Amino acid sequence: MIGYLLFFVFLIHTNEAKGGKGKPPPLPLKKWMTLSGGEPQIVANGGFSGLFPASSIIAYDFAASNSLPGTILLCDLQFTRDGQGFCESALALQNTTNVDDIDPKGQKTYNVNGQEIHGWFGLDYDADYLFNNVTLNQNLFTRPPWWDGQMINMPQDVVAYFKTPPRFWLNVQYDSFYNQHRISPEDFILSSMVDIKPEFISSPEIGFLKSIGPKVKAAKTKLIFKFLGADVVEPTTKEKYSSLATKLSTIKSFASGIVVPKDYIWPSNNGYLQTAPTNLVLDAHKQGLEVYASFFANDDYLSYNYSYDPTREYLQYVDNSQFSVDGVLTDFPVTASATIGCLYQNKNASRTIKTLIISHDGASGDFPGSTDVAYQKAIDDGVDLIDCSVQLSKDGVAFCLTSTDLTDSTTAASLFMDQATTIQEIQSDNGIFSFDLTWTEIQSTKPQIQNSFRDLIRNPQNKNKGKFVTLSEFLELAKTKAATGVLINIENAAYLASNKGLDIIETVSTALTNATFDKQSTQKVLIQSDDSSVLLKFKDIPNYQRVLTIKKDVSGTPAGLAQEVKKYADAINVIRRDIITSTDTFFTKNFTNIIPAMHAANVSVYVGVLKNEFENLLLDYYSDPYVEIATLVDAHVDGIITDYPATANSYMRSPCHNKAAPYKISGVRPGEMYASAQPTDQAPTPAPAPDNNGPLLTISDIIDPPLPPVAKISLTDSASNTTSTGSTPTTAPAPKSSSSSATVTKAGVYIAAVVGVLGFLTLG
C-alpha cells in the first residue's frame, strides 16, 4: 500500500489549476472549431493513468487536481460475479491487478464477442473477495510501479470521494458478454444514476446504447458510440466499424457523439502522418455529432511529425485550419491541459520568458546535427543562439560537428574504418577522428542523425539529410539569418596543438574577425570550452562571453568557488544532474546550489542537453518535456541547450506564466513525488536536503594547465604519427577528470524490465 497522506501533501504543491469540479470557464480570446464552439473536453482515461494505476483514487484525484477545470473522469465499467460494478481498464485483470498472485489457479478462458480471452476475470469473484484482496497495478511495465497496491473502486466510491461531484464518464465495453452471464450493466447504471450522475455513457455496442438511451434521457446524459478497430465487427449489427463510420446519420439517431481511435481522423503510415485528415470530423459535425479522439499517451510511439513533443499531437487535432475534435481521451490529462489551456493558437504569440534557447548542433532532434538543414530548422524554430562545435580536418579546415570522432555523426565508419584509432586524451573508445582525414575525405561521408535511445528513432527520412558546414559558412548563416547570437564550442585545443600542429584557437579567432563578430554588439558571441586556458585566450575581447563547460556530476559548489569561475568565464554550461539531482528510482531529488552560488558571483548558468524523448525524462516530469523546461526556468537558469528548439520556444511563448492564466505549466518541486511514493510499511523518507548527495565542484574542475605551443608538424608527419596506442605525449597537459555520463544504467527487477523495452534512461 502507498503512503497516501504524503501523496496529498504532494498534491497541494502541484499545478495551480484545480479541475474536475463543474463546467470549465471559457478561455478568453480563443476560437474553437468544435461542434459547440467551446474548448475541447479533456477526458482522463482512468484518471492520470500514465503515472498511477488506472482507475485508482490517486489517479482520479491527481487528474482532477492538476488538469484544466472541468476535466472529465472516465471509468471503464467491469463487474463481479454478484453484479457489482467497478472501475477497471481491462476485462482480464492479470495485467492491471495482482489477482494472479492472489489466486494463482484462477485463470479461465471466455469467448468474448467471438474471441477466446485467457486470464483472470472479475466475473469469477464476489465483490467482497475482489475488493478486499485484489489491488490495482500499473498496467505497463515501462511505467512506474511505485504506486501499485491501490484499492479497486466502485464508480459510486469515485464520485463520492470528491466534495463536489466530478464530471463523470462511464464506458460499458462488454454489455453483450456480461448479459450472457446474467449480469445487466444497464440495470446497474439505472439503479446507480442518483449516486453516479454520469454526464457521458459510451459503448461500442449499438444495442446497449439504443436500449439505455430512452431511460437516461431525463438525466440529459450524453450517449457516445465508441468505435473499435476498423476491421472489428460490432456485436449488434455484425458490421465492421469501418463500415459504420460511413453511416453517421444512423449513429445520430441513438447517440450524440462518437469516440474514435485517433487514426480514424488523421491516419499515419510507417510513422508518418498522411498529408490530409479524413472527413470524419467534418462529416460528424454536419450530422450534429461530437467527436472524441482516443489513445493519447505521452509515452507512446508518436508520429515522427511531432518530434517527440506530445503537445504537437494534441494540436494536430484541435488547432488545425479545418476542424477541432470535441475532446481527447488521454492517459496524461496534464499535458492535454497545457496544450488546450496554454499552447492553442500560440504560433504567433510574443515571447513571455527571456531564458535563452541555445541549440545543440542545431535542431539535431530533427536532422543530422551541425548540418545546414539542422541550423536552418533551429532558426525557424525560434532559437536564440545557434551553436558550432568546431572541429579541424587534417589540412586545417574548421567545420561544425558535435565531436571530433566522426563515427556516430557521419557515415565515416563505412569508408574509413582503417583509420580508426584510440586516443585516450580524447576518449576511451575507438574513433575515426576529423584531424586524421582531409576536408575532401570528410566531405565524401554523409551526415548521420544521432539517435539518443534505442527504441525511439529520430526521423528516418532525415537520417542523412543536409551538408557539413564550415565555420565561416556557419558564421555567415548566423549573420544572414540574423540569429540573436552564436555559441562557438572549442575542445581538444591542447591535443591538437601538441600532437597535430593545429591551432584551433587561432583558427576560430580569425574566422570570427573575418566575419566582423569581434567588432559588433548586435549579435551575442559565446566562446565555450571545457578548458579554462582556452577561455583566457579570449578575455581581451569584451564583445565575447566566455562559457566554461562543466562535464562532471556534482551536487553543488563550495562557498567562494564561483568567484574562481568568474576569473575565467562569464557563464558555465552544466549537465542537468548538476542542477537537479535524482534518486535511483528516477524521481527528482533536490536542487543543488549551483544556480544561486553562480548568480551571486554574476556567472550565468546554462544547462543541457534537453531532449523530447520520454525515456530522457524523470518520472516527475510526466513524460512531458514542457514540465522539465518549466522546472529549469523556475530554478532561474539563464539558458537551456536543446536538441529541439521548437519545444523550448513554444514554452517560452506560452501565456500561462502569470497568476491570471486559467492554467499554468508548472515545474516540479524536487523530492515531493519521491516522498509520495514511499510504502506505508516503511518510515516515510523525506526529500534529502541540498548539497549532501555527492561530490562538490572543485578548483581542479575549473583551472587547467597552460596550453602547449603549437608543434610544427607537416601533413606527412601528422599521418605517420597516427597510432592506435593512444599514449599521452609529454608535451600535452593531462586532461581534467570527469565523471559525466549521458546515460544512467537501470538496476533491479523493474529496472531490468524497463531496460529490455526502453534501453537506457538519459539524465545528463
DRENPAKE-287634 format. One line per field, with one value per residue (C-alpha): x, y, z; residue in one letter. Coordinates in steps of 0.02 Angstrom, whole numbers, plus 50000, padded with zeros to 5 digits. Each point is the difference from the previous one (the first is absolute). Layout:
% DRENPAKE-287634
px = X, ...
py = Y, ...
pz = Z, ...
res = A, ...
END
This chain:
% DRENPAKE-287634
px = 50000, 50051, 50035, 49842, 50013, 50168, 49920, 49873, 50140, 50076, 49835, 49995, 50156, 49956, 49925, 49900, 49847, 49877, 49885, 49870, 49865, 49863, 50005, 50163, 49999, 50021, 50177, 50005, 50046, 50001, 49893, 49970, 49941, 49909, 49816, 49949, 50133, 50065, 50166, 50034, 49964, 50139, 49951, 50118, 50008, 49994, 50063, 50184, 50035, 50165, 50076, 49885, 49903, 49849, 49834, 50082, 49948, 50176, 49986, 49829, 50049, 50161, 49910, 49863, 50119, 50130, 49905, 49892, 49840, 49861, 50110, 49892, 50043, 49973, 49959, 50003, 49861, 50031, 49899, 50022, 49907, 49867, 49968, 50099, 50075, 50177, 50120, 50135, 50082, 50007, 49878, 50140, 50079, 50172, 50093, 49917, 49984, 50089, 49860, 50115, 50106, 49849, 49916, 50133, 49878, 49859, 50038, 49855, 49955, 49845, 49934, 49979, 49915, 50073, 50175, 50075, 50067, 50112, 50029, 49922, 49828, 49902, 49852, 50074, 50009, 49875, 50019, 50054, 50142, 50058, 49995, 50081, 50140, 50042, 50087, 50039, 50169, 50073, 49957, 50159, 50167, 50080, 49898, 50045, 49942, 50026, 49813, 49945, 49886, 49854, 49825, 49873, 49858, 49816, 49945, 49894, 50158, 50092, 49861, 49975, 50184, 49986, 49914, 49925, 49946, 50119, 49951, 49990, 50004, 49950, 50061, 49910, 50114, 49925, 49811, 49963, 50130, 49934, 49819, 50049, 50050, 49838, 50074, 49919, 50111, 49843, 49911, 50153, 50015, 49815, 50000, 50155, 49955, 49961, 50171, 50108, 49913, 50102, 50007, 50057, 49966, 50093, 50003, 50060, 49834, 49855, 49870, 50050, 49992, 49832, 49931, 50062, 49975, 49815, 50026, 50134, 49926, 49931, 50172, 50067, 50141, 50094, 50012, 50162, 50028, 50176, 50088, 50121, 50128, 49948, 49989, 49915, 49818, 49869, 49897, 49826, 50005, 50140, 50077, 50181, 50032, 50079, 49833, 49904, 50113, 49910, 49828, 50009, 49819, 49948, 50114, 49924, 49832, 50059, 50157, 50056, 50182, 50133, 50169, 50125, 50183, 50099, 50056, 49819, 50023, 50181, 50070, 50184, 50113, 50168, 50005, 49954, 49835, 49909, 49998, 49815, 49874, 49846, 49831, 49936, 49997, 49923, 49870, 49958, 49981, 49880, 49893, 50009, 50113, 50141, 50166, 50119, 50172, 50080, 50168, 50103, 50151, 50165, 50098, 49933, 50092, 49946, 50004, 50168, 49906, 49987, 50187, 49956, 49906, 49832, 49916, 50024, 49893, 49857, 50017, 49987, 49822, 49942, 50099, 49996, 49915, 49858, 49926, 50024, 49948, 49879, 50107, 50151, 50013, 50172, 50109, 50089, 49866, 50128, 50083, 49832, 49959, 50162, 49963, 49821, 50024, 50166, 50063, 49846, 50011, 50173, 50100, 50016, 49999, 50135, 50138, 49954, 50157, 50173, 50100, 50120, 49965, 50165, 50005, 50100, 50076, 49853, 49831, 50089, 49842, 49929, 50152, 50180, 50087, 50108, 49936, 49929, 49823, 50017, 50056, 49863, 49869, 50064, 49987, 49826, 49951, 50044, 50169, 50100, 50176, 50057, 50152, 50152, 50118, 50154, 50100, 50154, 50043, 50177, 50029, 49936, 49822, 49887, 49824, 49854, 49968, 49948, 50161, 50170, 49958, 49902, 49935, 49825, 49961, 50057, 50013, 50191, 49999, 49950, 50143, 50145, 49997, 50184, 50028, 49921, 50111, 49994, 50055, 49983, 50022, 49835, 49898, 50020, 49909, 50067, 49960, 50026, 50061, 49978, 50182, 50054, 49899, 50010, 49852, 49971, 49995, 49879, 49886, 49995, 49901, 49820, 49930, 49903, 49862, 50045, 49869, 50011, 49894, 49993, 49811, 49960, 50070, 50014, 49922, 50065, 49959, 50125, 50134, 50133, 49931, 50100, 50181, 50148, 50027, 50169, 50023, 49999, 49839, 49923, 50043, 49934, 49837, 49983, 50025, 49886, 49860, 50025, 50013, 50006, 50173, 50120, 50084, 50171, 50057, 50187, 50069, 50161, 50104, 50151, 50002, 49979, 50142, 50128, 49956, 49930, 50077, 49827, 49958, 49813, 49999, 50082, 49887, 49844, 50063, 50041, 49831, 49907, 50105, 49975, 49812, 50016, 49922, 50137, 49951, 49812, 49881, 49838, 50022, 50059, 50161, 50028, 50168, 49982, 50131, 50033, 50177, 50022, 50163, 49905, 49879, 50144, 50053, 49838, 49995, 50053, 49853, 49859, 49867, 50025, 49922, 50106, 49913, 50086, 49934, 49985, 49982, 50012, 49855, 49994, 49875, 50047, 50143, 50094, 49977, 50122, 50042, 49884, 50117, 50139, 49889, 49972, 50186, 49988, 49819, 49842, 49891, 50006, 49919, 49950, 49910, 49824, 50049, 50107, 49841, 49875, 50062, 49899, 49966, 50046, 49814, 49998, 49913, 50068, 50090, 50049, 50070, 50185, 50070, 50087, 49882, 49989, 50187, 50046, 49874, 50071, 50167, 49915, 50030, 49859, 49947, 49953, 49938, 49981, 49979, 49809, 49913, 49815, 50006, 49902, 50139, 50105, 49883, 49990, 49835, 49950, 49993, 49854, 50090, 49973, 50150, 49906, 49999, 50189, 50021, 49881, 50099, 50163, 49924, 49927, 50176, 50058, 50119, 50061, 49992, 49954, 50093, 49886, 49987, 49823, 49994, 49819, 49939, 50098, 49938, 49820, 50018, 50084, 49855, 49864, 49889, 49975, 50133, 49899, 49879, 49850, 50023, 49866, 50137, 50185, 50137, 50084, 50170, 50019, 50065, 50142, 49977, 49813, 49943, 50142, 49933, 49823, 50056, 50065, 49911, 49900, 50088, 50158, 50037, 49967, 50160, 50006, 50083, 50186, 50067, 50104, 50186, 50019, 49987, 50171, 50160, 50007, 50077, 50186, 50134, 50077, 49836, 50026, 50184, 50101, 50187, 50062, 49981, 50154, 50077, 49942, 50121, 50069, 49932, 49979, 49855, 50120, 50061, 49823, 49950, 50152, 49972, 49824, 50004, 49879, 50088, 49927, 50149, 50006, 50144, 50109, 49959, 49812, 49920, 49901, 49814, 49882, 49915, 49816, 49868, 49866, 49897, 49854, 49922, 49951, 49981, 49841, 50006, 49884, 49859, 49888, 50147, 50058, 49828, 50000, 50172, 49939, 49872, 50068, 50189, 50079, 49933, 50105, 50011, 50153
py = 50000, 50180, 50141, 50093, 50143, 50045, 49998, 50130, 50112, 49980, 50048, 50165, 50057, 49948, 50101, 50154, 49952, 49895, 49900, 49866, 50102, 50075, 50072, 50082, 50189, 50058, 50045, 50178, 50055, 49825, 49935, 49816, 49896, 49875, 49960, 50116, 50132, 49970, 49930, 49814, 49890, 49906, 49824, 49921, 49817, 49912, 50161, 50041, 49822, 50047, 50010, 49914, 49836, 50030, 50025, 50024, 50143, 50070, 50004, 50083, 50125, 50051, 50022, 50106, 50106, 50035, 50012, 50136, 50034, 49888, 49854, 49845, 49840, 49839, 49833, 49839, 49901, 49816, 49882, 49872, 49834, 50075, 50146, 50138, 50124, 50061, 50112, 49901, 50029, 49817, 49855, 49876, 50062, 49920, 50148, 50135, 49917, 49873, 49873, 49868, 50008, 49992, 49857, 49911, 49866, 50118, 50017, 49963, 50019, 50090, 50032, 50187, 50059, 49854, 50005, 49884, 50104, 49918, 50072, 50044, 50082, 50102, 49895, 49853, 50088, 50071, 50185, 49972, 49886, 50108, 50167, 49934, 49897, 50063, 50166, 50104, 50003, 50107, 49908, 50040, 49947, 50151, 50108, 50018, 49864, 50106, 50030, 49821, 49929, 50122, 49939, 49956, 50126, 49997, 50150, 50057, 50007, 50104, 50129, 50005, 50032, 50177, 50135, 50068, 49862, 49990, 49990, 49813, 49884, 49817, 49886, 49834, 49897, 49826, 50011, 49844, 49897, 50045, 49971, 49825, 49970, 50073, 50168, 50157, 50155, 50098, 49950, 50044, 50172, 50040, 49949, 50106, 50156, 50103, 49963, 50002, 50132, 49957, 50142, 49878, 49817, 49916, 49828, 49914, 49904, 50081, 49888, 50061, 50184, 49980, 49911, 50118, 50161, 50032, 49954, 50132, 50135, 50095, 50006, 50083, 49873, 50003, 49833, 49973, 49861, 49931, 49938, 49856, 49947, 50021, 49812, 49955, 49947, 50093, 49872, 50068, 50035, 49877, 50137, 50054, 50165, 50068, 49976, 50082, 50153, 50035, 49993, 50149, 50050, 49830, 50023, 50172, 49915, 49922, 50097, 50179, 49965, 49875, 49954, 49934, 49947, 50150, 49911, 50006, 50189, 50020, 49838, 49963, 49884, 49935, 50131, 50149, 50093, 50001, 50170, 50028, 49938, 49900, 50087, 49910, 50151, 50116, 49871, 49962, 50185, 50018, 49866, 50088, 49867, 50044, 49914, 49940, 49934, 49863, 49917, 50152, 49959, 50092, 49839, 49922, 49994, 50166, 50042, 50066, 50157, 50049, 49996, 49906, 50153, 49931, 50171, 50007, 49845, 50079, 50159, 49897, 49956, 50163, 50137, 49967, 50110, 49878, 49938, 49964, 49840, 50026, 49907, 49888, 49841, 49999, 49911, 50167, 50133, 50125, 50008, 50016, 50142, 50090, 49984, 50060, 50125, 50075, 49951, 50009, 50140, 50039, 49998, 50188, 50043, 50115, 49933, 50007, 49920, 50064, 49845, 49969, 49857, 49929, 49866, 49841, 49969, 50095, 49913, 49833, 49912, 50023, 49996, 49941, 50117, 50146, 49996, 50143, 49932, 49975, 50180, 50066, 49899, 50068, 50178, 49969, 49924, 50158, 49959, 50145, 49933, 49874, 49900, 49933, 49875, 50036, 49854, 50004, 49890, 49939, 50143, 50130, 50032, 50052, 49930, 49967, 49827, 49939, 49900, 49981, 49814, 49978, 49825, 50040, 50163, 49952, 49847, 50000, 49825, 49928, 50087, 50027, 49857, 49975, 50172, 49951, 50025, 50025, 50167, 49996, 50188, 50019, 49843, 49821, 49925, 49974, 50141, 50072, 50175, 50153, 50053, 49838, 50034, 50139, 50112, 49916, 49831, 50062, 50071, 49829, 49937, 50044, 50080, 49877, 50037, 49942, 49899, 50025, 49847, 49827, 49990, 50182, 50029, 50177, 50042, 49865, 50104, 50129, 49874, 50063, 50168, 50160, 50042, 50038, 50183, 50084, 50124, 50146, 49938, 49981, 50179, 50065, 49905, 50079, 50174, 49972, 49928, 50129, 49873, 50078, 49928, 49855, 49881, 49937, 49845, 49960, 49835, 49901, 50157, 49935, 49833, 50079, 50122, 49878, 49844, 50063, 50171, 50077, 50166, 49995, 50159, 50103, 49921, 50048, 50174, 50035, 49937, 50110, 50150, 49971, 49993, 50161, 49919, 50076, 50176, 49998, 49984, 49961, 49812, 49908, 49900, 49863, 49911, 49835, 49876, 49872, 50071, 50160, 50037, 50008, 50126, 50109, 50021, 50097, 50105, 50161, 50005, 50083, 49952, 49816, 49907, 49855, 49839, 49864, 49825, 49894, 49818, 49928, 49938, 50115, 50027, 50181, 50121, 50060, 50180, 50112, 49883, 50095, 50149, 49892, 49955, 50185, 50024, 49890, 50005, 50102, 49845, 49813, 49860, 49855, 49835, 49984, 49896, 50144, 50104, 49868, 49839, 49841, 49841, 49826, 49976, 50144, 50134, 50175, 50013, 50180, 50160, 50025, 50171, 50023, 50132, 50114, 49984, 50045, 50140, 50075, 50011, 50071, 49840, 49941, 49818, 49904, 49821, 49857, 49898, 49996, 49870, 49969, 49810, 49938, 49878, 50153, 50068, 49966, 49933, 50167, 50074, 49889, 49954, 50183, 50105, 50161, 49953, 49981, 50168, 50081, 49926, 50070, 50170, 50003, 49965, 50157, 49924, 50129, 49888, 49825, 49899, 49887, 49882, 50064, 50192, 50001, 49923, 50124, 50145, 49942, 49999, 50171, 50075, 49924, 50127, 49883, 50073, 50129, 49979, 50054, 49858, 49863, 49870, 49997, 49888, 49970, 49933, 49868, 50019, 49875, 49863, 50017, 49862, 49891, 50020, 49960, 49832, 49929, 49841, 50016, 49851, 50103, 50164, 50144, 50058, 50188, 50082, 50021, 50171, 50085, 49973, 49832, 49880, 49988, 50091, 50188, 50106, 50020, 50120, 49862, 49993, 50181, 50037, 49916, 50003, 50128, 49950, 49927, 50085, 49947, 49868, 50013, 49843, 49977, 49903, 49855, 50001, 50009, 49846, 49900, 50047, 49930, 49843, 49887, 50004, 50163, 50034, 50173, 50109, 50088, 50170, 49984, 50050, 49868, 50016, 50049, 49853, 49981, 49883, 50063, 49877, 50020, 49838, 49925, 49810, 49935, 49870, 49883, 49889, 50142, 50092, 49848, 49983, 50181, 49982, 49855, 50110, 50176, 49984, 50131, 50151, 50152, 50126, 50104
pz = 50000, 49970, 50119, 49952, 50123, 49926, 49830, 50054, 50062, 49828, 49916, 50092, 49909, 49823, 49858, 50048, 49898, 50099, 49889, 49997, 50085, 49895, 49826, 49946, 49979, 49821, 49949, 49933, 49825, 49928, 49858, 49990, 49852, 50110, 49973, 50142, 49971, 50175, 50053, 49973, 50150, 50090, 50048, 50126, 49952, 50169, 50078, 49979, 49944, 49916, 50174, 50126, 49987, 49890, 50091, 50170, 50113, 49986, 49810, 50003, 50135, 49914, 49834, 50078, 50102, 49867, 49837, 49927, 50097, 49937, 49952, 49981, 50095, 49900, 50081, 49899, 50081, 50043, 50111, 50138, 50008, 50112, 49882, 50084, 49877, 50021, 49904, 49911, 49832, 49944, 49997, 50041, 50162, 50002, 49923, 50103, 50170, 50109, 49981, 49926, 50158, 50114, 49908, 49894, 49940, 49955, 49815, 49882, 49818, 49936, 49827, 49986, 49841, 49903, 50073, 50130, 50145, 50131, 50172, 50167, 49994, 50126, 49946, 50098, 50169, 50122, 50037, 50181, 49948, 49855, 50091, 50159, 49922, 49826, 49969, 49847, 49912, 49863, 49840, 49902, 50071, 49915, 50121, 50184, 50121, 50155, 50028, 49972, 50133, 49984, 50042, 49866, 49997, 49958, 49896, 50147, 50107, 49872, 49988, 50188, 50029, 49931, 50102, 49840, 49881, 49852, 49819, 49976, 49849, 50006, 49861, 49981, 49889, 50019, 50019, 49896, 50092, 50172, 49948, 49942, 50181, 50071, 50050, 49931, 49989, 49956, 50161, 50103, 49921, 50017, 50182, 50033, 49902, 50155, 50075, 49843, 49892, 49844, 49875, 49865, 49967, 49858, 49925, 49841, 49997, 49909, 50084, 50173, 49952, 49916, 50152, 50135, 49903, 50037, 50182, 50034, 49890, 50149, 50078, 49842, 49995, 49835, 49911, 49905, 49873, 50016, 49845, 50014, 49869, 49820, 49967, 50164, 49987, 50102, 50101, 49963, 49812, 49958, 49894, 50007, 50089, 49841, 49913, 50143, 49982, 49835, 50083, 50117, 49973, 50070, 50150, 50031, 50027, 50164, 50052, 50019, 49964, 49951, 50071, 49874, 49999, 49943, 49840, 49940, 49990, 49949, 49929, 50003, 49902, 50058, 50137, 49891, 49992, 49836, 49918, 50036, 50129, 49959, 49990, 50155, 50117, 49872, 49950, 50182, 50040, 49852, 50081, 50169, 50076, 50118, 49965, 50135, 49950, 50105, 50036, 50047, 50107, 50021, 50013, 49842, 49834, 49927, 49816, 49941, 49949, 50184, 50042, 50161, 50064, 50064, 49996, 49812, 49982, 50096, 49897, 49841, 50054, 50080, 49913, 49814, 49871, 49963, 50164, 50183, 50083, 50144, 50125, 50027, 50104, 50077, 50128, 50032, 50031, 50065, 49830, 49913, 50120, 49960, 49815, 50005, 50141, 49946, 49829, 49889, 49869, 50067, 49837, 49987, 50185, 50065, 50110, 50184, 50076, 49959, 50048, 49857, 49881, 49938, 49868, 50020, 49828, 49928, 50004, 50016, 50057, 49826, 49885, 50006, 50121, 49945, 49820, 49900, 50016, 50189, 50023, 49886, 50095, 50166, 49936, 49931, 50168, 50095, 50074, 50075, 49976, 49872, 50049, 49911, 50080, 49897, 49932, 49889, 49853, 49972, 49878, 50122, 49940, 50143, 49994, 50117, 50073, 50172, 50025, 49921, 49992, 49839, 50039, 50064, 49911, 49824, 49889, 50019, 50073, 49832, 49910, 50120, 50125, 49967, 50076, 50166, 50150, 50188, 50073, 50188, 50016, 49907, 50034, 50056, 49852, 49826, 49881, 49827, 50033, 49891, 50019, 49918, 49841, 49873, 49971, 49832, 50084, 50132, 49866, 49918, 50151, 50037, 50158, 50109, 50124, 50176, 50094, 50186, 50041, 49926, 49979, 49962, 49828, 49936, 49833, 49881, 49846, 50061, 50048, 49879, 49946, 49994, 49970, 50112, 50039, 50015, 50141, 49879, 49921, 50172, 50047, 49835, 50028, 50173, 49926, 49851, 50103, 50139, 50138, 50172, 50019, 49984, 50119, 49945, 50093, 50004, 50065, 49988, 49971, 50095, 49910, 49829, 50033, 50067, 49900, 49836, 49982, 49983, 50082, 50027, 50104, 49864, 49870, 50097, 50040, 49818, 49940, 50125, 49952, 49814, 50032, 50106, 50153, 50107, 49949, 50028, 50146, 49909, 50005, 50154, 49987, 50127, 50003, 50090, 50055, 50135, 50011, 50100, 49909, 49837, 50074, 50060, 49819, 49969, 50158, 49913, 49880, 50099, 49873, 50035, 50146, 50061, 50053, 50101, 49971, 50157, 49949, 50174, 50107, 50151, 50138, 50032, 50019, 50154, 50052, 49909, 49857, 49883, 50018, 49929, 49853, 49969, 49969, 49845, 49943, 49995, 49998, 50028, 49900, 50112, 49978, 50067, 50151, 50061, 50021, 50056, 50077, 49985, 50096, 49940, 49968, 49875, 50101, 50023, 50165, 50033, 49926, 50022, 50046, 49833, 49931, 50155, 50032, 49822, 49990, 50159, 49907, 49844, 49903, 49886, 49997, 49843, 50011, 49876, 49902, 49999, 49892, 49969, 50003, 50150, 50048, 50036, 50134, 50186, 50067, 50076, 49826, 49943, 49837, 49953, 49946, 50043, 50185, 50000, 49913, 50124, 50145, 49935, 49963, 50175, 50063, 49908, 49874, 49877, 49848, 49946, 49870, 49900, 49853, 49973, 49999, 49939, 50163, 50106, 49895, 50015, 50189, 50004, 49900, 50106, 50089, 50148, 50112, 50095, 50143, 49894, 49877, 50003, 50005, 50039, 49932, 50166, 50041, 50134, 50176, 50009, 50127, 50027, 49884, 50063, 50176, 49943, 49929, 50164, 50063, 50161, 50077, 50007, 50085, 49878, 49916, 49984, 49852, 50038, 50041, 49865, 49981, 50085, 49854, 49922, 49953, 49998, 49865, 50033, 49942, 49893, 49902, 49954, 49975, 49862, 49962, 49874, 49819, 49915, 49849, 49829, 49937, 49825, 49919, 49814, 49926, 49966, 50179, 50065, 49900, 50056, 50183, 50004, 50106, 50088, 50167, 50062, 50113, 50077, 49933, 50125, 49925, 50022, 50166, 50090, 49971, 50139, 50082, 49963, 50063, 49882, 49904, 49882, 50057, 50167, 50003, 50079, 50137, 50090, 49940, 49940, 49927, 49904, 49925, 49947, 49924, 49897, 49916, 50015, 50000, 50108, 50093, 49958, 50140, 49956
res = M, I, G, Y, L, L, F, F, V, F, L, I, H, T, N, E, A, K, G, G, K, G, K, P, P, P, L, P, L, K, K, W, M, T, L, S, G, G, E, P, Q, I, V, A, N, G, G, F, S, G, L, F, P, A, S, S, I, I, A, Y, D, F, A, A, S, N, S, L, P, G, T, I, L, L, C, D, L, Q, F, T, R, D, G, Q, G, F, C, E, S, A, L, A, L, Q, N, T, T, N, V, D, D, I, D, P, K, G, Q, K, T, Y, N, V, N, G, Q, E, I, H, G, W, F, G, L, D, Y, D, A, D, Y, L, F, N, N, V, T, L, N, Q, N, L, F, T, R, P, P, W, W, D, G, Q, M, I, N, M, P, Q, D, V, V, A, Y, F, K, T, P, P, R, F, W, L, N, V, Q, Y, D, S, F, Y, N, Q, H, R, I, S, P, E, D, F, I, L, S, S, M, V, D, I, K, P, E, F, I, S, S, P, E, I, G, F, L, K, S, I, G, P, K, V, K, A, A, K, T, K, L, I, F, K, F, L, G, A, D, V, V, E, P, T, T, K, E, K, Y, S, S, L, A, T, K, L, S, T, I, K, S, F, A, S, G, I, V, V, P, K, D, Y, I, W, P, S, N, N, G, Y, L, Q, T, A, P, T, N, L, V, L, D, A, H, K, Q, G, L, E, V, Y, A, S, F, F, A, N, D, D, Y, L, S, Y, N, Y, S, Y, D, P, T, R, E, Y, L, Q, Y, V, D, N, S, Q, F, S, V, D, G, V, L, T, D, F, P, V, T, A, S, A, T, I, G, C, L, Y, Q, N, K, N, A, S, R, T, I, K, T, L, I, I, S, H, D, G, A, S, G, D, F, P, G, S, T, D, V, A, Y, Q, K, A, I, D, D, G, V, D, L, I, D, C, S, V, Q, L, S, K, D, G, V, A, F, C, L, T, S, T, D, L, T, D, S, T, T, A, A, S, L, F, M, D, Q, A, T, T, I, Q, E, I, Q, S, D, N, G, I, F, S, F, D, L, T, W, T, E, I, Q, S, T, K, P, Q, I, Q, N, S, F, R, D, L, I, R, N, P, Q, N, K, N, K, G, K, F, V, T, L, S, E, F, L, E, L, A, K, T, K, A, A, T, G, V, L, I, N, I, E, N, A, A, Y, L, A, S, N, K, G, L, D, I, I, E, T, V, S, T, A, L, T, N, A, T, F, D, K, Q, S, T, Q, K, V, L, I, Q, S, D, D, S, S, V, L, L, K, F, K, D, I, P, N, Y, Q, R, V, L, T, I, K, K, D, V, S, G, T, P, A, G, L, A, Q, E, V, K, K, Y, A, D, A, I, N, V, I, R, R, D, I, I, T, S, T, D, T, F, F, T, K, N, F, T, N, I, I, P, A, M, H, A, A, N, V, S, V, Y, V, G, V, L, K, N, E, F, E, N, L, L, L, D, Y, Y, S, D, P, Y, V, E, I, A, T, L, V, D, A, H, V, D, G, I, I, T, D, Y, P, A, T, A, N, S, Y, M, R, S, P, C, H, N, K, A, A, P, Y, K, I, S, G, V, R, P, G, E, M, Y, A, S, A, Q, P, T, D, Q, A, P, T, P, A, P, A, P, D, N, N, G, P, L, L, T, I, S, D, I, I, D, P, P, L, P, P, V, A, K, I, S, L, T, D, S, A, S, N, T, T, S, T, G, S, T, P, T, T, A, P, A, P, K, S, S, S, S, S, A, T, V, T, K, A, G, V, Y, I, A, A, V, V, G, V, L, G, F, L, T, L, G
END
